[in-house]
Amino acid sequence: MDEKLKQYRESINNIDAALVFMLAERFKVTQAVGEYKAKNSLPPADGAREKEQIARLRQLASDANLDPEFSEKFLRFIIDEVIRHHERIREQS
């Protein structure tokens, strides 16, 4: 294999690993948030917070020369998964 291509692929593999570990950390924190919300009778979703987060991420994406539409879709996927987890925690409480 071409050495340059091998280096690119190694970098991609490292970035993918970092993304997975960062997502795992994020979900640990959102799990704690879900438990807190359930104990305090707070709703699983917070529409205002979601809008703030999406706007913030779109700006970060724009600043980083990343497509804001892509970043919003990515965050929306994560938010929807977090809400699903929060709903499940609430049901179990």
PDB file as gemmi writes it, atoms N, CA and C in Angstrom:
CRYST1    1.000    1.000    1.000  90.00  90.00  90.00 P 1                      
ATOM      1  N   MET A   1       0.848  -1.180   0.000  1.00  0.00           N  
ATOM      2  CA  MET A   1       0.000   0.000   0.000  1.00  0.00           C  
ATOM      3  C   MET A   1       0.893   1.242   0.000  1.00  0.00           C  
ATOM      4  N   ASP A   2       0.442   2.238  -0.673  1.00  0.00           N  
ATOM      5  CA  ASP A   2       1.122   3.523  -0.716  1.00  0.00           C  
ATOM      6  C   ASP A   2       1.324   4.061   0.708  1.00  0.00           C  
ATOM      7  N   GLU A   3       2.514   4.504   1.037  1.00  0.00           N  
ATOM      8  CA  GLU A   3       2.841   4.962   2.393  1.00  0.00           C  
ATOM      9  C   GLU A   3       2.005   6.180   2.812  1.00  0.00           C  
ATOM     10  N   LYS A   4       1.793   7.092   1.902  1.00  0.00           N  
ATOM     11  CA  LYS A   4       1.008   8.289   2.218  1.00  0.00           C  
ATOM     12  C   LYS A   4      -0.445   7.911   2.535  1.00  0.00           C  
ATOM     13  N   LEU A   5      -1.007   7.015   1.735  1.00  0.00           N  
ATOM     14  CA  LEU A   5      -2.368   6.552   1.974  1.00  0.00           C  
ATOM     15  C   LEU A   5      -2.453   5.827   3.315  1.00  0.00           C  
ATOM     16  N   LYS A   6      -1.434   5.060   3.626  1.00  0.00           N  
ATOM     17  CA  LYS A   6      -1.394   4.351   4.910  1.00  0.00           C  
ATOM     18  C   LYS A   6      -1.400   5.355   6.069  1.00  0.00           C  
ATOM     19  N   GLN A   7      -0.634   6.428   5.954  1.00  0.00           N  
ATOM     20  CA  GLN A   7      -0.601   7.454   6.997  1.00  0.00           C  
ATOM     21  C   GLN A   7      -1.964   8.127   7.153  1.00  0.00           C  
ATOM     22  N   TYR A   8      -2.594   8.448   6.035  1.00  0.00           N  
ATOM     23  CA  TYR A   8      -3.934   9.048   6.096  1.00  0.00           C  
ATOM     24  C   TYR A   8      -4.906   8.116   6.815  1.00  0.00           C  
ATOM     25  N   ARG A   9      -4.855   6.852   6.450  1.00  0.00           N  
ATOM     26  CA  ARG A   9      -5.780   5.885   7.055  1.00  0.00           C  
ATOM     27  C   ARG A   9      -5.506   5.703   8.547  1.00  0.00           C  
ATOM     28  N   GLU A  10      -4.256   5.733   8.943  1.00  0.00           N  
ATOM     29  CA  GLU A  10      -3.928   5.653  10.368  1.00  0.00           C  
ATOM     30  C   GLU A  10      -4.492   6.853  11.116  1.00  0.00           C  
ATOM     31  N   SER A  11      -4.377   8.019  10.513  1.00  0.00           N  
ATOM     32  CA  SER A  11      -4.938   9.225  11.129  1.00  0.00           C  
ATOM     33  C   SER A  11      -6.454   9.124  11.243  1.00  0.00           C  
ATOM     34  N   ILE A  12      -7.097   8.646  10.192  1.00  0.00           N  
ATOM     35  CA  ILE A  12      -8.549   8.464  10.232  1.00  0.00           C  
ATOM     36  C   ILE A  12      -8.928   7.480  11.331  1.00  0.00           C  
ATOM     37  N   ASN A  13      -8.193   6.384  11.448  1.00  0.00           N  
ATOM     38  CA  ASN A  13      -8.473   5.396  12.489  1.00  0.00           C  
ATOM     39  C   ASN A  13      -8.339   6.012  13.884  1.00  0.00           C  
ATOM     40  N   ASN A  14      -7.313   6.833  14.074  1.00  0.00           N  
ATOM     41  CA  ASN A  14      -7.117   7.488  15.369  1.00  0.00           C  
ATOM     42  C   ASN A  14      -8.252   8.462  15.675  1.00  0.00           C  
ATOM     43  N   ILE A  15      -8.653   9.212  14.680  1.00  0.00           N  
ATOM     44  CA  ILE A  15      -9.753  10.165  14.859  1.00  0.00           C  
ATOM     45  C   ILE A  15     -11.042   9.417  15.165  1.00  0.00           C  
ATOM     46  N   ASP A  16     -11.308   8.329  14.443  1.00  0.00           N  
ATOM     47  CA  ASP A  16     -12.509   7.534  14.711  1.00  0.00           C  
ATOM     48  C   ASP A  16     -12.505   6.999  16.138  1.00  0.00           C  
ATOM     49  N   ALA A  17     -11.374   6.537  16.602  1.00  0.00           N  
ATOM     50  CA  ALA A  17     -11.279   6.038  17.975  1.00  0.00           C  
ATOM     51  C   ALA A  17     -11.563   7.161  18.973  1.00  0.00           C  
ATOM     52  N   ALA A  18     -10.997   8.333  18.726  1.00  0.00           N  
ATOM     53  CA  ALA A  18     -11.244   9.476  19.619  1.00  0.00           C  
ATOM     54  C   ALA A  18     -12.722   9.840  19.627  1.00  0.00           C  
ATOM     55  N   LEU A  19     -13.367   9.825  18.458  1.00  0.00           N  
ATOM     56  CA  LEU A  19     -14.796  10.124  18.386  1.00  0.00           C  
ATOM     57  C   LEU A  19     -15.617   9.135  19.205  1.00  0.00           C  
ATOM     58  N   VAL A  20     -15.300   7.857  19.101  1.00  0.00           N  
ATOM     59  CA  VAL A  20     -16.035   6.833  19.846  1.00  0.00           C  
ATOM     60  C   VAL A  20     -15.877   7.057  21.351  1.00  0.00           C  
ATOM     61  N   PHE A  21     -14.658   7.314  21.796  1.00  0.00           N  
ATOM     62  CA  PHE A  21     -14.439   7.537  23.222  1.00  0.00           C  
ATOM     63  C   PHE A  21     -15.108   8.822  23.700  1.00  0.00           C  
ATOM     64  N   MET A  22     -15.105   9.858  22.877  1.00  0.00           N  
ATOM     65  CA  MET A  22     -15.778  11.111  23.246  1.00  0.00           C  
ATOM     66  C   MET A  22     -17.291  10.896  23.335  1.00  0.00           C  
ATOM     67  N   LEU A  23     -17.846  10.159  22.395  1.00  0.00           N  
ATOM     68  CA  LEU A  23     -19.282   9.864  22.457  1.00  0.00           C  
ATOM     69  C   LEU A  23     -19.618   9.032  23.692  1.00  0.00           C  
ATOM     70  N   ALA A  24     -18.755   8.082  24.021  1.00  0.00           N  
ATOM     71  CA  ALA A  24     -18.984   7.277  25.223  1.00  0.00           C  
ATOM     72  C   ALA A  24     -19.003   8.168  26.465  1.00  0.00           C  
ATOM     73  N   GLU A  25     -18.080   9.098  26.552  1.00  0.00           N  
ATOM     74  CA  GLU A  25     -18.050  10.028  27.690  1.00  0.00           C  
ATOM     75  C   GLU A  25     -19.296  10.900  27.711  1.00  0.00           C  
ATOM     76  N   ARG A  26     -19.684  11.376  26.549  1.00  0.00           N  
ATOM     77  CA  ARG A  26     -20.880  12.220  26.472  1.00  0.00           C  
ATOM     78  C   ARG A  26     -22.101  11.448  26.960  1.00  0.00           C  
ATOM     79  N   PHE A  27     -22.232  10.191  26.543  1.00  0.00           N  
ATOM     80  CA  PHE A  27     -23.385   9.403  26.954  1.00  0.00           C  
ATOM     81  C   PHE A  27     -23.335   9.046  28.441  1.00  0.00           C  
ATOM     82  N   LYS A  28     -22.165   8.946  29.033  1.00  0.00           N  
ATOM     83  CA  LYS A  28     -22.085   8.748  30.491  1.00  0.00           C  
ATOM     84  C   LYS A  28     -22.680   9.951  31.207  1.00  0.00           C  
ATOM     85  N   VAL A  29     -22.345  11.134  30.736  1.00  0.00           N  
ATOM     86  CA  VAL A  29     -22.857  12.354  31.360  1.00  0.00           C  
ATOM     87  C   VAL A  29     -24.355  12.483  31.117  1.00  0.00           C  
ATOM     88  N   THR A  30     -24.809  12.227  29.887  1.00  0.00           N  
ATOM     89  CA  THR A  30     -26.239  12.358  29.626  1.00  0.00           C  
ATOM     90  C   THR A  30     -27.047  11.294  30.374  1.00  0.00           C  
ATOM     91  N   GLN A  31     -26.435  10.167  30.662  1.00  0.00           N  
ATOM     92  CA  GLN A  31     -27.093   9.148  31.493  1.00  0.00           C  
ATOM     93  C   GLN A  31     -27.332   9.714  32.894  1.00  0.00           C  
ATOM     94  N   ALA A  32     -26.333  10.381  33.442  1.00  0.00           N  
ATOM     95  CA  ALA A  32     -26.480  11.008  34.761  1.00  0.00           C  
ATOM     96  C   ALA A  32     -27.545  12.100  34.718  1.00  0.00           C  
ATOM     97  N   VAL A  33     -27.579  12.856  33.633  1.00  0.00           N  
ATOM     98  CA  VAL A  33     -28.612  13.888  33.472  1.00  0.00           C  
ATOM     99  C   VAL A  33     -29.992  13.240  33.455  1.00  0.00           C  
ATOM    100  N   GLY A  34     -30.137  12.147  32.731  1.00  0.00           N  
ATOM    101  CA  GLY A  34     -31.421  11.443  32.680  1.00  0.00           C  
ATOM    102  C   GLY A  34     -31.863  10.953  34.039  1.00  0.00           C  
ATOM    103  N   GLU A  35     -30.938  10.427  34.817  1.00  0.00           N  
ATOM    104  CA  GLU A  35     -31.261   9.974  36.175  1.00  0.00           C  
ATOM    105  C   GLU A  35     -31.673  11.155  37.055  1.00  0.00           C  
ATOM    106  N   TYR A  36     -30.961  12.265  36.914  1.00  0.00           N  
ATOM    107  CA  TYR A  36     -31.299  13.469  37.678  1.00  0.00           C  
ATOM    108  C   TYR A  36     -32.691  13.963  37.310  1.00  0.00           C  
ATOM    109  N   LYS A  37     -32.969  14.012  36.013  1.00  0.00           N  
ATOM    110  CA  LYS A  37     -34.281  14.465  35.562  1.00  0.00           C  
ATOM    111  C   LYS A  37     -35.385  13.553  36.095  1.00  0.00           C  
ATOM    112  N   ALA A  38     -35.175  12.247  36.048  1.00  0.00           N  
ATOM    113  CA  ALA A  38     -36.188  11.305  36.525  1.00  0.00           C  
ATOM    114  C   ALA A  38     -36.440  11.493  38.019  1.00  0.00           C  
ATOM    115  N   LYS A  39     -35.389  11.656  38.793  1.00  0.00           N  
ATOM    116  CA  LYS A  39     -35.524  11.837  40.253  1.00  0.00           C  
ATOM    117  C   LYS A  39     -36.208  13.143  40.607  1.00  0.00           C  
ATOM    118  N   ASN A  40     -36.080  14.129  39.743  1.00  0.00           N  
ATOM    119  CA  ASN A  40     -36.631  15.451  40.023  1.00  0.00           C  
ATOM    120  C   ASN A  40     -37.866  15.764  39.177  1.00  0.00           C  
ATOM    121  N   SER A  41     -38.458  14.732  38.599  1.00  0.00           N  
ATOM    122  CA  SER A  41     -39.679  14.859  37.802  1.00  0.00           C  
ATOM    123  C   SER A  41     -39.572  15.907  36.698  1.00  0.00           C  
ATOM    124  N   LEU A  42     -38.422  15.945  36.056  1.00  0.00           N  
ATOM    125  CA  LEU A  42     -38.217  16.854  34.932  1.00  0.00           C  
ATOM    126  C   LEU A  42     -38.464  16.096  33.637  1.00  0.00           C  
ATOM    127  N   PRO A  43     -38.937  16.772  32.603  1.00  0.00           N  
ATOM    128  CA  PRO A  43     -39.213  16.077  31.338  1.00  0.00           C  
ATOM    129  C   PRO A  43     -37.927  15.578  30.673  1.00  0.00           C  
ATOM    130  N   PRO A  44     -38.028  14.473  29.932  1.00  0.00           N  
ATOM    131  CA  PRO A  44     -36.847  13.921  29.263  1.00  0.00           C  
ATOM    132  C   PRO A  44     -36.247  14.859  28.219  1.00  0.00           C  
ATOM    133  N   ALA A  45     -37.078  15.668  27.580  1.00  0.00           N  
ATOM    134  CA  ALA A  45     -36.604  16.567  26.525  1.00  0.00           C  
ATOM    135  C   ALA A  45     -36.734  18.016  26.969  1.00  0.00           C  
ATOM    136  N   ASP A  46     -35.861  18.850  26.435  1.00  0.00           N  
ATOM    137  CA  ASP A  46     -35.888  20.294  26.704  1.00  0.00           C  
ATOM    138  C   ASP A  46     -35.686  21.002  25.370  1.00  0.00           C  
ATOM    139  N   GLY A  47     -36.807  21.359  24.744  1.00  0.00           N  
ATOM    140  CA  GLY A  47     -36.770  21.948  23.418  1.00  0.00           C  
ATOM    141  C   GLY A  47     -35.919  23.196  23.318  1.00  0.00           C  
ATOM    142  N   ALA A  48     -35.981  24.051  24.344  1.00  0.00           N  
ATOM    143  CA  ALA A  48     -35.189  25.289  24.319  1.00  0.00           C  
ATOM    144  C   ALA A  48     -33.700  24.963  24.343  1.00  0.00           C  
ATOM    145  N   ARG A  49     -33.308  24.022  25.192  1.00  0.00           N  
ATOM    146  CA  ARG A  49     -31.902  23.613  25.279  1.00  0.00           C  
ATOM    147  C   ARG A  49     -31.439  23.009  23.947  1.00  0.00           C  
ATOM    148  N   GLU A  50     -32.292  22.194  23.345  1.00  0.00           N  
ATOM    149  CA  GLU A  50     -31.939  21.578  22.063  1.00  0.00           C  
ATOM    150  C   GLU A  50     -31.688  22.643  20.999  1.00  0.00           C  
ATOM    151  N   LYS A  51     -32.562  23.634  20.925  1.00  0.00           N  
ATOM    152  CA  LYS A  51     -32.381  24.715  19.949  1.00  0.00           C  
ATOM    153  C   LYS A  51     -31.074  25.450  20.193  1.00  0.00           C  
ATOM    154  N   GLU A  52     -30.762  25.729  21.468  1.00  0.00           N  
ATOM    155  CA  GLU A  52     -29.502  26.407  21.802  1.00  0.00           C  
ATOM    156  C   GLU A  52     -28.307  25.569  21.368  1.00  0.00           C  
ATOM    157  N   GLN A  53     -28.361  24.282  21.658  1.00  0.00           N  
ATOM    158  CA  GLN A  53     -27.252  23.390  21.316  1.00  0.00           C  
ATOM    159  C   GLN A  53     -27.057  23.304  19.802  1.00  0.00           C  
ATOM    160  N   ILE A  54     -28.154  23.195  19.075  1.00  0.00           N  
ATOM    161  CA  ILE A  54     -28.058  23.097  17.621  1.00  0.00           C  
ATOM    162  C   ILE A  54     -27.482  24.386  17.048  1.00  0.00           C  
ATOM    163  N   ALA A  55     -27.960  25.523  17.522  1.00  0.00           N  
ATOM    164  CA  ALA A  55     -27.429  26.807  17.037  1.00  0.00           C  
ATOM    165  C   ALA A  55     -25.944  26.933  17.361  1.00  0.00           C  
ATOM    166  N   ARG A  56     -25.571  26.531  18.577  1.00  0.00           N  
ATOM    167  CA  ARG A  56     -24.168  26.597  18.991  1.00  0.00           C  
ATOM    168  C   ARG A  56     -23.300  25.683  18.124  1.00  0.00           C  
ATOM    169  N   LEU A  57     -23.782  24.477  17.877  1.00  0.00           N  
ATOM    170  CA  LEU A  57     -23.002  23.531  17.078  1.00  0.00           C  
ATOM    171  C   LEU A  57     -22.912  23.983  15.625  1.00  0.00           C  
ATOM    172  N   ARG A  58     -23.986  24.544  15.099  1.00  0.00           N  
ATOM    173  CA  ARG A  58     -23.936  25.051  13.727  1.00  0.00           C  
ATOM    174  C   ARG A  58     -22.876  26.147  13.608  1.00  0.00           C  
ATOM    175  N   GLN A  59     -22.792  27.017  14.616  1.00  0.00           N  
ATOM    176  CA  GLN A  59     -21.789  28.076  14.589  1.00  0.00           C  
ATOM    177  C   GLN A  59     -20.381  27.497  14.688  1.00  0.00           C  
ATOM    178  N   LEU A  60     -20.202  26.535  15.590  1.00  0.00           N  
ATOM    179  CA  LEU A  60     -18.899  25.875  15.712  1.00  0.00           C  
ATOM    180  C   LEU A  60     -18.509  25.212  14.387  1.00  0.00           C  
ATOM    181  N   ALA A  61     -19.459  24.554  13.765  1.00  0.00           N  
ATOM    182  CA  ALA A  61     -19.187  23.891  12.487  1.00  0.00           C  
ATOM    183  C   ALA A  61     -18.781  24.916  11.441  1.00  0.00           C  
ATOM    184  N   SER A  62     -19.510  25.998  11.384  1.00  0.00           N  
ATOM    185  CA  SER A  62     -19.187  27.047  10.420  1.00  0.00           C  
ATOM    186  C   SER A  62     -17.784  27.589  10.666  1.00  0.00           C  
ATOM    187  N   ASP A  63     -17.462  27.826  11.934  1.00  0.00           N  
ATOM    188  CA  ASP A  63     -16.129  28.326  12.293  1.00  0.00           C  
ATOM    189  C   ASP A  63     -15.030  27.336  11.902  1.00  0.00           C  
ATOM    190  N   ALA A  64     -15.365  26.047  11.926  1.00  0.00           N  
ATOM    191  CA  ALA A  64     -14.388  25.000  11.615  1.00  0.00           C  
ATOM    192  C   ALA A  64     -14.419  24.592  10.138  1.00  0.00           C  
ATOM    193  N   ASN A  65     -15.176  25.333   9.328  1.00  0.00           N  
ATOM    194  CA  ASN A  65     -15.324  25.009   7.906  1.00  0.00           C  
ATOM    195  C   ASN A  65     -15.922  23.622   7.684  1.00  0.00           C  
ATOM    196  N   LEU A  66     -16.872  23.268   8.550  1.00  0.00           N  
ATOM    197  CA  LEU A  66     -17.621  22.019   8.422  1.00  0.00           C  
ATOM    198  C   LEU A  66     -19.052  22.396   8.058  1.00  0.00           C  
ATOM    199  N   ASP A  67     -19.679  21.619   7.242  1.00  0.00           N  
ATOM    200  CA  ASP A  67     -21.045  21.890   6.808  1.00  0.00           C  
ATOM    201  C   ASP A  67     -21.985  21.943   8.019  1.00  0.00           C  
ATOM    202  N   PRO A  68     -22.595  23.095   8.296  1.00  0.00           N  
ATOM    203  CA  PRO A  68     -23.516  23.211   9.430  1.00  0.00           C  
ATOM    204  C   PRO A  68     -24.713  22.264   9.330  1.00  0.00           C  
ATOM    205  N   GLU A  69     -25.162  21.986   8.113  1.00  0.00           N  
ATOM    206  CA  GLU A  69     -26.281  21.044   7.935  1.00  0.00           C  
ATOM    207  C   GLU A  69     -25.884  19.652   8.422  1.00  0.00           C  
ATOM    208  N   PHE A  70     -24.697  19.237   8.059  1.00  0.00           N  
ATOM    209  CA  PHE A  70     -24.207  17.934   8.512  1.00  0.00           C  
ATOM    210  C   PHE A  70     -24.111  17.909  10.030  1.00  0.00           C  
ATOM    211  N   SER A  71     -23.535  18.949  10.608  1.00  0.00           N  
ATOM    212  CA  SER A  71     -23.357  18.969  12.063  1.00  0.00           C  
ATOM    213  C   SER A  71     -24.700  18.944  12.779  1.00  0.00           C  
ATOM    214  N   GLU A  72     -25.695  19.631  12.210  1.00  0.00           N  
ATOM    215  CA  GLU A  72     -27.028  19.618  12.830  1.00  0.00           C  
ATOM    216  C   GLU A  72     -27.638  18.220  12.767  1.00  0.00           C  
ATOM    217  N   LYS A  73     -27.515  17.563  11.627  1.00  0.00           N  
ATOM    218  CA  LYS A  73     -28.038  16.196  11.509  1.00  0.00           C  
ATOM    219  C   LYS A  73     -27.350  15.269  12.500  1.00  0.00           C  
ATOM    220  N   PHE A  74     -26.056  15.429  12.641  1.00  0.00           N  
ATOM    221  CA  PHE A  74     -25.284  14.597  13.576  1.00  0.00           C  
ATOM    222  C   PHE A  74     -25.745  14.838  15.008  1.00  0.00           C  
ATOM    223  N   LEU A  75     -25.867  16.107  15.398  1.00  0.00           N  
ATOM    224  CA  LEU A  75     -26.304  16.417  16.761  1.00  0.00           C  
ATOM    225  C   LEU A  75     -27.748  15.983  16.978  1.00  0.00           C  
ATOM    226  N   ARG A  76     -28.596  16.153  15.981  1.00  0.00           N  
ATOM    227  CA  ARG A  76     -29.998  15.745  16.115  1.00  0.00           C  
ATOM    228  C   ARG A  76     -30.081  14.248  16.388  1.00  0.00           C  
ATOM    229  N   PHE A  77     -29.253  13.471  15.702  1.00  0.00           N  
ATOM    230  CA  PHE A  77     -29.218  12.024  15.937  1.00  0.00           C  
ATOM    231  C   PHE A  77     -28.838  11.731  17.386  1.00  0.00           C  
ATOM    232  N   ILE A  78     -27.823  12.418  17.891  1.00  0.00           N  
ATOM    233  CA  ILE A  78     -27.373  12.213  19.269  1.00  0.00           C  
ATOM    234  C   ILE A  78     -28.453  12.647  20.246  1.00  0.00           C  
ATOM    235  N   ILE A  79     -29.034  13.815  20.037  1.00  0.00           N  
ATOM    236  CA  ILE A  79     -30.083  14.313  20.934  1.00  0.00           C  
ATOM    237  C   ILE A  79     -31.255  13.338  20.984  1.00  0.00           C  
ATOM    238  N   ASP A  80     -31.683  12.860  19.834  1.00  0.00           N  
ATOM    239  CA  ASP A  80     -32.804  11.920  19.806  1.00  0.00           C  
ATOM    240  C   ASP A  80     -32.482  10.652  20.587  1.00  0.00           C  
ATOM    241  N   GLU A  81     -31.258  10.186  20.479  1.00  0.00           N  
ATOM    242  CA  GLU A  81     -30.845   8.994  21.228  1.00  0.00           C  
ATOM    243  C   GLU A  81     -30.824   9.281  22.728  1.00  0.00           C  
ATOM    244  N   VAL A  82     -30.338  10.433  23.117  1.00  0.00           N  
ATOM    245  CA  VAL A  82     -30.303  10.815  24.531  1.00  0.00           C  
ATOM    246  C   VAL A  82     -31.727  10.890  25.090  1.00  0.00           C  
ATOM    247  N   ILE A  83     -32.626  11.511  24.346  1.00  0.00           N  
ATOM    248  CA  ILE A  83     -34.017  11.616  24.802  1.00  0.00           C  
ATOM    249  C   ILE A  83     -34.619  10.225  24.971  1.00  0.00           C  
ATOM    250  N   ARG A  84     -34.336   9.356  24.029  1.00  0.00           N  
ATOM    251  CA  ARG A  84     -34.832   7.976  24.138  1.00  0.00           C  
ATOM    252  C   ARG A  84     -34.322   7.318  25.423  1.00  0.00           C  
ATOM    253  N   HIS A  85     -33.060   7.532  25.737  1.00  0.00           N  
ATOM    254  CA  HIS A  85     -32.492   6.995  26.984  1.00  0.00           C  
ATOM    255  C   HIS A  85     -33.176   7.614  28.200  1.00  0.00           C  
ATOM    256  N   HIS A  86     -33.393   8.925  28.161  1.00  0.00           N  
ATOM    257  CA  HIS A  86     -34.027   9.614  29.284  1.00  0.00           C  
ATOM    258  C   HIS A  86     -35.454   9.106  29.494  1.00  0.00           C  
ATOM    259  N   GLU A  87     -36.157   8.867  28.414  1.00  0.00           N  
ATOM    260  CA  GLU A  87     -37.518   8.331  28.527  1.00  0.00           C  
ATOM    261  C   GLU A  87     -37.498   6.947  29.163  1.00  0.00           C  
ATOM    262  N   ARG A  88     -36.546   6.133  28.776  1.00  0.00           N  
ATOM    263  CA  ARG A  88     -36.426   4.785  29.345  1.00  0.00           C  
ATOM    264  C   ARG A  88     -36.098   4.852  30.835  1.00  0.00           C  
ATOM    265  N   ILE A  89     -35.202   5.757  31.208  1.00  0.00           N  
ATOM    266  CA  ILE A  89     -34.858   5.924  32.632  1.00  0.00           C  
ATOM    267  C   ILE A  89     -36.090   6.352  33.415  1.00  0.00           C  
ATOM    268  N   ARG A  90     -36.833   7.280  32.849  1.00  0.00           N  
ATOM    269  CA  ARG A  90     -38.042   7.790  33.517  1.00  0.00           C  
ATOM    270  C   ARG A  90     -39.058   6.669  33.718  1.00  0.00           C  
ATOM    271  N   GLU A  91     -39.224   5.824  32.710  1.00  0.00           N  
ATOM    272  CA  GLU A  91     -40.164   4.706  32.813  1.00  0.00           C  
ATOM    273  C   GLU A  91     -39.748   3.721  33.896  1.00  0.00           C  
ATOM    274  N   GLN A  92     -38.450   3.556  34.098  1.00  0.00           N  
ATOM    275  CA  GLN A  92     -37.942   2.605  35.085  1.00  0.00           C  
ATOM    276  C   GLN A  92     -37.987   3.145  36.504  1.00  0.00           C  
ATOM    277  N   SER A  93     -38.164   4.464  36.624  1.00  0.00           N  
ATOM    278  CA  SER A  93     -38.158   5.083  37.969  1.00  0.00           C  
ATOM    279  C   SER A  93     -39.482   4.895  38.673  1.00  0.00           C  
TER     280      SER A  93                                                      
END                                                                             
